[in-house]
Amino acid sequence: KYANGMESSQGFHGMMDGAGIVPLADGGYVYVSNSEIGSGDGGVYGLYFDKDGDVIDYKTLLSDTTRNCGGGLSPWNTWISCEETGGGQCWQVDPDPQGANHGNPRETLLGGDGGRYETVACDNRRPDRPIFFTTEDHEFGALRKFVAEGNGWDALHNGGSTTFLRILDESTFEWTSNESAASISAATYYRNAEGVIYHEGLLYFTAKKTRTLFILNLEKMTYESEKTGLQFSGKGSFNAQPDQIVLGNYKRWIYFTEDGGTTPGVYVRDLDGTYYTIFEAIEGSVYSGDDSNSSDETVGIALSPDRRKLYAGFQDAGVLMEFTRDDGFPFE
C-alpha cells in the first residue's frame, strides 16, 4: 500500500533475497530486491520511496530469470543481480526511472560461461578501470575478478578481462587465469562463497560451509580469516551460515545476514572482530529451525541513503522490516 492510500497492482514478490538501495535525484530512493524463485520465475523488483521515506511505487525491473540470489551496486548506481543456478548469469539493472537504461536490463560479462553466482563488489579506485569481484555459491566456485575497460553501463558489456582467486597457503593468494586451479583452491579453502564487499584495498567475503570470513589485502596479496561469530559480545548467537554482508557508512561495522540455525538474525562486526546482535528470530518461532531443518534465513539487508533506516527481512516468511534508532541517529 502506498503513502497516498492506493495499492500496487501486483503483489510483493516471493522469496526476496539480496538487496541494495539506489538514491534518486529528487531525494527519494529505490530499495532494489531480488527474487530467488526458480524455473524462470525469479527477477528483480523496485520499492520506491520519496524524500520523506514513504512508499510511492513498486515495479518489476527484471523478469524471466532464475533464482536471483545476491548482487551488488555499481559505482554508477545500477544493480547487478546474480542468478544462483546452473549456467546462471549476472544482470545489470537500472532502477532509476530517469536513467538511460531503465527498463532495459542486460546480461553482463561478469558471469562468463555461467555459474551459481551470489554477490558482487567493486573496487573503483581507478574509475577508468573498475574491478568487479563476483562470488559463486558452489563447492568449486572460484571467486572471479573482472577488470573493466571504462566506466558506466557499457563497461560491464564490452571488453574487460577475468582472473580467479587461488589461495596458495595459509596467508597468501594470487589471481590466475587458470579457472580449474582456482576451483580446486575454492574447494580447499573457501567453499560456497557468499557475501563480498570492498573497502580501502581490502576485500571481505564469506564462505558459508566453513562459516568463515576472509579478508584479502589486495596490495600485499596476503589474507586473514576468522570464524564468524566466534568472538561475540552481548545477547544472541551468530552460529549458523554467514550470508550477505554490507559495510556501514563510517566503515566501522560490517553487517551480516544469517542462513538457517535456530535463531537466524542480522549481526554486526566491529574493527576488532567482535560480533553483536542487531536482531534475531525467537527460538521456536515461525522463523527458527533446528540443525537439520533451517526454516528461514535473513535477507535483503540495506541502509537508506541517510543511514537512518535499516532494511532486512525473513525470506520464507516474506517479511521485510524497516528499522530506525530510538535516538534518531543514523546506523553506525
N, C-alpha and C positions, 0 to 999 in steps of 0.2 A: 504494500500500500504506500502510495506516495504522500509527500507532505501536504499536497493540495486536496487530499481526500480521495483522489482517483486511484484506480488499481491497474497494475500491469495486465496486459492481455495474455501473458504467458506466465506460468508458474516458475518459481525459483528452481534452478537446475539441481539435479540429483548428484550425489557422490562428489560434492565440491572437494577440491584439493588445493594445490598450490595457488598462491595469490600474490598480487602486488598492487601498488597504488600509483596512479599517474596523475600529476597535477594538471589542471586546466587553466587557460589564460584568464577566465573570469573569476578565479579564486576557488572554484569548485574542484572536485577530483573524482576519479573513477576507481572503484575497487574492482580490479580485474581478477576473475576467478575461473580456474579450470574445472572441468567435469571429468571424472575418471570412469565414466560409463564406457563399457566396451562395445565391440561389434559395430563400430562406426557411429555410435550414438553419443560420443563424447563431444568436447568442444571447449570454447572459452566464452565467458559472459561478462558483461559490464554492469555494475551497480553504480549509478551516477548520483553524486551528492552536489548540492550547491555550496556557496561560500560559507553558509551557516551550518553545514553538516547535515542538512536534511535530504532525504532521498527524493529524487525528482525523475528518475528514469531507470529502466532496466532493459537490456537488449542482448541479443546474440551477436558475438563478434567473430566466432569461428565455429563451423559445424562440420559434420561428416568425418570427424577424426575419432581415434580410438584411445581410450584410457589416458587422457591428458592429465598427467600427474603433477609434476613440478614445473618450474620455468625460471624466468628471471627478467629483469628490466634492462633495456639497452641504455646507453648514455643519451640517446635521443628520444627517450620516453616512449618506446614501444615495448610491448610484452612479447617474450619468446616463450611459447608453450611447447612442452616436451611430451611426446607420446611414449608411454611405458608399455610397449607391446613389441612382439617380434616384427622387425622391419619398421619400427616407429621412426618418426621424424620430429624435427623441431621447427615450429611455425612462428613467423613474425606477424604480430597483430598490432594495428594502430588503433587504440581506443578513443583517441581524440576526434570528436565529430568534425573539427576543423582541419584535421590532418590530411595531407595529400594522399595518404594510402588507407584512409578509413574505409572500411567495407571491402578491402582488397587484401585479405590475409594471404601469406605466401610461404611456401616451404623454403627453409634456409639451407645453407651448405653445412651447418653445424653437425648434422646427423650423418653425413657421408652416405654409406650404403644402407643405413638403418640400424636400429638397436632399441633397447628398452631404456630410453633416456629419462632423466629425472630432473635435474636442475642446472641452471646456467648462471655464471657470474662473469663480470667483465673488469679487466684492468685497462683503464682509459688514460693512463699517464701520458701516452702518446696518441692524441686524438686522430692523427693521420694513420695510425696502425693499432687500433684497439685489439685487445686479446680476449677471447672468449673461452671460458672453461666450462665443459659440459660433463656431468656425471652420468653413469649408467648403472641402473639397479639390476645387476646381474653378477653372478659369481665371477665371471671372466670379463666383466665390463670395465675396460680401461678408461680412465679419465682422459678426456680429449682437450687439446689446446689448439684453438683456431686463431691464427693471426690474420686479421682482415686487412684489406688494401683500401684505405679511405675510411670515411666516417659517414654515418647516416644510413638510411633504409637500404640502399643498394649494396652497402659493404657486406651484408650477410647473404648476398645472392650472386656476387661476381668475384672471381679471383680468390685470393687467400690461400693459406697452407695449413695443414693439420699434422700435429705430432701427438704422442701419447705418453702418459706418465708411467715411468718404470722406476720403481723403488729398488735401489741397489743393495741396501743393507739396513741396519738399524738407525741410520742417521742421514743418509744421502740419497739423492734421486737424480734422474735425468729425463729429458724429453727425447723420445725416439720416434723414428718413422716406422719402426717395426711393431705393428699392432699386435702381432702374435706374442712377442716377448713381453709387451706391456700387459697383455691379457693374463699371462702367467703370473706376472707381478701382482696384478689385481687380485687374483685368486689366492695368492700367498699372503698379501699384506692388507688389502682394502676391499674385500668382497662386498658387493652390493652397496656401492657409494650412493649417497643421497644428497642432502643439502650442501651447498657450496656458496661461499662469499669471499670477496676480495677486499683487502684494506691495507694500504701503505706497504706494498711489497710482500704481504703475507697472504697466502691462500688457505682458507679454513674449509675443510669438508668432513662429512661424517660417513662412516661405514657402519651400516646398521647391524649386520650379522655379528660383528665383534663389539658393537657399542663403543666405537672409538671415534674420537675427534683427532684429525690430522691437521697440523699447522705447517705449511710449506713456506720456507723462506726462499722466494723466487730469485733473489740476488745471490745468496750464498749457496743455493742448491742443496740445502740441508733441511731437515724436518724434525718435528717433535710430535709425539702423540700421547693421548691420555684416554682413560676410560671415562665416558660421560657420566656425570652424576656421582662419581666416586667420592669427591671432596664436596660434601653437602652441608648446608647450614640452614637451620630453621625447620619448619614443619614440611612434611611431604617427602616424596622419594622419586627420583628420576632413575628408574632401574629397568625400563623397557627399551625398545629400539629408538635411537635418535633419528629424526626425520628432517624436516625443513629447518633452516636456520636463517635468521635475519639479524643484521647489525644495527644497533641502536644509533641514535642521532649523534651522540658525542663519542661514539666508538669505544665506550667503556663496557658495554654489555652486548652479549650475543644471546638472542632469543632462540629457543628450541621448541619444536613440537615433538610429540611422542607417539609412537605407533605401538598400540597394544598394552599389555600389562593390566594389573588390577585397578590402577588409578591413572589413566592417561591424562596428561596435562601439558601446560606450557611452562617452561623454565628459563632462567637466565644464568649466564656465566659471567663473572667479573674478570678483570685483568689478571687476578691471581689464580684463576682456575677454580674458584669456589662457585657452586651452583645453588640457586634459590628457586622457590616455587612462586609462580605468578598465579596460577590456578590449576586445579586438577579435579578429576571426577571423584565422587564419593564411592568408596569401595562398596560393591554390592548394588550400585545403581545401574540404570539402563546403559550408562556409558562405560561401565567397567567390565572386565573379563577376568580370566584366570590364565595360568601359564600355558594351557593348552587351547584356550579359546579367547582370542583377543577380539572383544566385541566391538571396539571402536578405536579411533585414533584422532588426535587433534590435528587440525589442518588450517590452511588459509591465513597464516599469521602475516600481518601487515600493519604499518603505522601510517596514520594520516599525515599530510604534508607538514602540519604544525606539531606533530608528535603528541598531540593531546588525546588522541583516540587510538586504541589498540584493537585490532580485529583478529578474531580467531574463532574456530568452531570445532564441532564434532562431525566427522564425515558421515557415518552410517545414520546417525540421528537426524542429519540435515539441519543442524542448529548453527547459525552464525551469530556471534555475540560481539557487541561493541563495549569496550571498557574505557572508563575515564577515571582519573585520580580524584579522590575526595578533596585534596588540597588545591586542585585546579592546575597544578603544574604539568608540564609535558612528561611523557615517559622518558626516563633516563635524563 
